Amino acid sequence: LSVCTGTINDPSLAARAASLGVDAITSDCPSDLRSRMAAQTAAQAVAA
């Protein structure tokens, strides 16, 4: 059984979905979302 999301374009929501273990995240702009999620993750690592 695979679990996929509906359309997510917000990096915070996508990160939340990923942390819940979904198999796929649907986005209108996947490359932009991927880079924004990576930047958000890097910023959180620096803040910690």
N, C-alpha and C positions, 0 to 999 in steps of 0.2 A: 504494500500500500504506500503510495507516495502522497505527500501533502504539499500542495501548491497554494500560493496566495492569490488574491485578486490583485488588481493593479496598485502598486505602491511606488510613489515617486519621491517620498520624503525619506532621507537617509536615516533619521532616528527611528521611524517605523520599520524600515527595512532591517535595521540592526536588531530591533526587538524581535521581528519575525525570525531572523536568522538564529537568534539566541534560543528561540523556542524549538529549533530543529527542523524547520520546513525544508523540503527538498528543492523547491524552486520559488523564486520571487519574480513576479511579472511586473514589468515597468514599461512606461512609454519611452523612456530614455535610459536604457540599461548602462551604457558606457558612462554617462554623466552621473547616474546614481552610484555606480561602482567607485568612481573617483571621489565623489563626495563622501561616501561611506569610509573610504580609506583615509581621507583627510580628517574626518571626525574621529576615527580610531586612533590616528597618530596624535591628534590634539589631546585626547583623553589619556594616552600613555605619557605624554609630557607632563600633564597636570598631576599625574599620580606620583 
